[in-house]
Amino acid sequence: MQSGNPVRTLLMGLLVVSCSGFIHGQTSWSFPDFSAKQVLQSQRADIVMKVYRSGSRVRMERSAAIATVYVPASGTTYNLTVYPDHSRQCVSMKAEQDRMLPSPLELIQGKILKRTVIGSEVVEGHPSKVESVVVMEPDGKKVVSKVWEGQDLKGIPVKIESKINSVTLTAVYRDIVIGAPDKDLFTIPDRCTPFERMWQVADARVVK
């Protein structure tokens, strides 16, 4: 049996590696870290909150006292609360335990299964590439989103529509600042109560 041409074999190998890298590049987010004002749009009223993105982690500040940090690498959400007496509380939970309204920015941070370019559009004054994205969340659920990526913002989303069951969440992003947020915003306290133990903690406080 005659062996193949070694040069041809080498070239084919390099082609496979190059294609693999191209495919990986097309299925992972490459836009930079940023902070922005997120506006969740609804028929009743818009919900405005501050959001920060660092790597795949997302922090949402629902108010000055309540924030959520989403860490998809561990499939964990952390709810952080500051009380009027300046005491603090941290509650950790898995995706299936989280009943808070999610951010579409969170929902596109899972494992990307498919990305398809479907057009272009100007949104919030930014020329944007529009993609349909299918993401698998840490709990195994698939979320289909439509993402408008600002071409003048290095691909940072300026609008996201995510479908969860029969509900569509729509958010636009304004006052975008490119750059890594303060790392302290993503620091999780050493003492963080698991969600399933919250009632035990509450009972202990009542007894005291």
Secondary structure, 3 states (H helix, E strand, C coil): CCCCCHHHHHHHHHHHHHHHHHHHHHCCCCCCCEEEEEEEECCCCCEEEEEEEECCEEEEECCCCEEEEEECCCCEEEEEEECCCCCEEEEEEEHHHCCCCCCHHHHCCCEEEEEEEEEEEEECCEEEEEEEEEEECCCCCEEEEEEEEEHHHCCCEEEEEEEECCEEEEEEEEEEEECCCCHHHHCCCCCCEEHHHHHHHHHHHHHC
